[in-house]
């Protein structure tokens, strides 16, 4: 009797404490989400604003009262946005395809086949993973010029693998290590070549990893700016990141709606892919920095 | 064994030809007086000497250091706080993690456009809020005041990089066995003591890796400064990457540009040495 009497108020206060803790926790998460997501919300609202609302400083920036697709219409009809979008798609798809093929082969060899120099190569891949484009863009500009690829989308298809391959290989080595070697044994006994084993057994098993790496590589190509800025100077050859940043940013208020529409439309393909793959993506992100 | 070499060959060719060779080429270029369209000749360390006497470069050097130290510090502290917050059981929602990561997922080129708008002098949200709350009477020029613009670059850098810190550190926290906390509780440890004596020591490896990665990415960043300020006003937010680009293509001085971008190299090399040791251990 006495024990329950003493215990009750304590349980009550622990419950209150927990409740307060939860409220504080939810409030902190809400603040965090506002901080991280407000810019995207702001882009959406602004892109839907008619010029009259964009200019009116007394109206709330948090809402649009007469939403219109005018900015999107103008962006698609009066600028080369669609062309830039298509260019980016072309460059990102081909460079990602090349990088993924090359990286899968390299990662498989580095994680499965023991050969002299494999360790050095593994470390080299990691080292190159860290080399930033801002260190390479100048000498690469002369490589691109020597090959006569100035103002060609192929200059980007040639150079984007320089940042895609190192990190794709590094991530894939991790994924391949996670697949038990025994699954390959019976196929090897049957005399299947390494390439056949890779194609028919390892790749299907590593599919979640490959899909994540594809998304990462595609995203890097999609948002790349400094190489495009350096190698491309004709509007028709620009990518979506380059065109948006160089042609649509003009202190002129009439362009804000279009600029936000452009940023949002460019972000959509990545966001949609990410929405379906976020669990794999997070796993890949943490694996990339741990392994 | 031959198969091994054959599989690695394409990657090796691309890495050697398009990363290894260009780095060497950049080092050579930085020792010449090459300009756009002119190969130039060897001038020794003249470019480096000239740079260190150039006030715009010294500003860019100071900015690169300042932005990296301040934003990586903020990202580390806030990232740890956010990771601890999201490690609470009742907050472990997939969609919170997923939504929080968006500034990192979406290429910075596009995300930063939103900040350009929010920080706009006349029409931006930030000045609107401050005026609506009567905290200021006239708008503040966030991006055209040298000091505020530097603050803005750091702020946007934190916005972009915080999710990366939070998610990798969260992965580190989740991996800590519960028994360790229970043992600490038996010994009478409270929240703060558990954080200091159990959590922090155990996440040091992943924390170090994240910080080193972030240092390299922050010191070499081009996109945020280029989109937000183009290095302005009056070169007050220039960093290595933007100034290298400007020297090489606005002024045509390729050799000077190469020398500027090579100032990223020591930070890269140091981080790499530490990272390789950490990665090999784990």
Boltz contact constraints between the chains, C-beta under 6 A:
constraints:
  - contact:
      token1: [A, 22]
      token2: [B, 90]
      max_distance: 6.0
  - contact:
      token1: [A, 25]
      token2: [B, 88]
      max_distance: 6.0
  - contact:
      token1: [A, 25]
      token2: [B, 91]
      max_distance: 6.0
  - contact:
      token1: [A, 28]
      token2: [B, 85]
      max_distance: 6.0
  - contact:
      token1: [A, 29]
      token2: [B, 91]
      max_distance: 6.0
  - contact:
      token1: [A, 36]
      token2: [B, 100]
      max_distance: 6.0
  - contact:
      token1: [A, 36]
      token2: [B, 103]
      max_distance: 6.0
  - contact:
      token1: [A, 39]
      token2: [B, 114]
      max_distance: 6.0
  - contact:
      token1: [A, 42]
      token2: [B, 114]
      max_distance: 6.0
  - contact:
      token1: [A, 42]
      token2: [B, 118]
      max_distance: 6.0
  - contact:
      token1: [A, 43]
      token2: [B, 114]
      max_distance: 6.0
  - contact:
      token1: [A, 61]
      token2: [B, 125]
      max_distance: 6.0
  - contact:
      token1: [A, 61]
      token2: [B, 128]
      max_distance: 6.0
  - contact:
      token1: [A, 102]
      token2: [B, 10]
      max_distance: 6.0
  - contact:
      token1: [A, 102]
      token2: [B, 11]
      max_distance: 6.0
  - contact:
      token1: [A, 105]
      token2: [B, 7]
      max_distance: 6.0
  - contact:
      token1: [A, 106]
      token2: [B, 8]
      max_distance: 6.0
  - contact:
      token1: [A, 106]
      token2: [B, 11]
      max_distance: 6.0
  - contact:
      token1: [A, 109]
      token2: [B, 4]
      max_distance: 6.0
  - contact:
      token1: [A, 109]
      token2: [B, 7]
      max_distance: 6.0
  - contact:
      token1: [A, 109]
      token2: [B, 8]
      max_distance: 6.0
  - contact:
      token1: [A, 113]
      token2: [B, 4]
      max_distance: 6.0
  - contact:
      token1: [A, 115]
      token2: [B, 1]
      max_distance: 6.0
  - contact:
      token1: [A, 115]
      token2: [B, 4]
      max_distance: 6.0
  - contact:
      token1: [A, 121]
      token2: [B, 8]
      max_distance: 6.0
  - contact:
      token1: [A, 127]
      token2: [B, 272]
      max_distance: 6.0
  - contact:
      token1: [A, 128]
      token2: [B, 15]
      max_distance: 6.0
  - contact:
      token1: [A, 128]
      token2: [B, 19]
      max_distance: 6.0
  - contact:
      token1: [A, 130]
      token2: [B, 216]
      max_distance: 6.0
  - contact:
      token1: [A, 130]
      token2: [B, 272]
      max_distance: 6.0
  - contact:
      token1: [A, 131]
      token2: [B, 19]
      max_distance: 6.0
  - contact:
      token1: [A, 132]
      token2: [B, 220]
      max_distance: 6.0
  - contact:
      token1: [A, 134]
      token2: [B, 220]
      max_distance: 6.0
  - contact:
      token1: [A, 134]
      token2: [B, 222]
      max_distance: 6.0
  - contact:
      token1: [A, 134]
      token2: [B, 241]
      max_distance: 6.0
  - contact:
      token1: [A, 134]
      token2: [B, 261]
      max_distance: 6.0
  - contact:
      token1: [A, 135]
      token2: [B, 261]
      max_distance: 6.0
  - contact:
      token1: [A, 135]
      token2: [B, 264]
      max_distance: 6.0
  - contact:
      token1: [A, 136]
      token2: [B, 22]
      max_distance: 6.0
  - contact:
      token1: [A, 138]
      token2: [B, 248]
      max_distance: 6.0
  - contact:
      token1: [A, 138]
      token2: [B, 257]
      max_distance: 6.0
  - contact:
      token1: [A, 138]
      token2: [B, 258]
      max_distance: 6.0
  - contact:
      token1: [A, 139]
      token2: [B, 22]
      max_distance: 6.0
  - contact:
      token1: [A, 139]
      token2: [B, 25]
      max_distance: 6.0
  - contact:
      token1: [A, 139]
      token2: [B, 26]
      max_distance: 6.0
  - contact:
      token1: [A, 140]
      token2: [B, 22]
      max_distance: 6.0
  - contact:
      token1: [A, 161]
      token2: [B, 14]
      max_distance: 6.0
  - contact:
      token1: [A, 162]
      token2: [B, 18]
      max_distance: 6.0
  - contact:
      token1: [A, 162]
      token2: [B, 19]
      max_distance: 6.0
  - contact:
      token1: [A, 165]
      token2: [B, 11]
      max_distance: 6.0
  - contact:
      token1: [A, 165]
      token2: [B, 14]
      max_distance: 6.0
  - contact:
      token1: [A, 194]
      token2: [B, 3]
      max_distance: 6.0
  - contact:
      token1: [A, 222]
      token2: [B, 107]
      max_distance: 6.0
  - contact:
      token1: [A, 223]
      token2: [B, 107]
      max_distance: 6.0
  - contact:
      token1: [A, 223]
      token2: [B, 109]
      max_distance: 6.0
  - contact:
      token1: [A, 225]
      token2: [B, 109]
      max_distance: 6.0
  - contact:
      token1: [A, 225]
      token2: [B, 223]
      max_distance: 6.0
  - contact:
      token1: [A, 226]
      token2: [B, 222]
      max_distance: 6.0
  - contact:
      token1: [A, 241]
      token2: [B, 109]
      max_distance: 6.0
  - contact:
      token1: [A, 245]
      token2: [B, 227]
      max_distance: 6.0
  - contact:
      token1: [A, 263]
      token2: [B, 110]
      max_distance: 6.0
  - contact:
      token1: [A, 263]
      token2: [B, 113]
      max_distance: 6.0
  - contact:
      token1: [A, 266]
      token2: [B, 110]
      max_distance: 6.0
  - contact:
      token1: [A, 267]
      token2: [B, 106]
      max_distance: 6.0
  - contact:
      token1: [A, 267]
      token2: [B, 110]
      max_distance: 6.0
  - contact:
      token1: [A, 270]
      token2: [B, 106]
      max_distance: 6.0
  - contact:
      token1: [A, 274]
      token2: [B, 105]
      max_distance: 6.0
  - contact:
      token1: [A, 278]
      token2: [B, 98]
      max_distance: 6.0
  - contact:
      token1: [A, 282]
      token2: [B, 167]
      max_distance: 6.0
  - contact:
      token1: [A, 286]
      token2: [B, 168]
      max_distance: 6.0
  - contact:
      token1: [A, 286]
      token2: [B, 171]
      max_distance: 6.0
  - contact:
      token1: [A, 289]
      token2: [B, 168]
      max_distance: 6.0
  - contact:
      token1: [A, 289]
      token2: [B, 209]
      max_distance: 6.0
  - contact:
      token1: [A, 289]
      token2: [B, 210]
      max_distance: 6.0
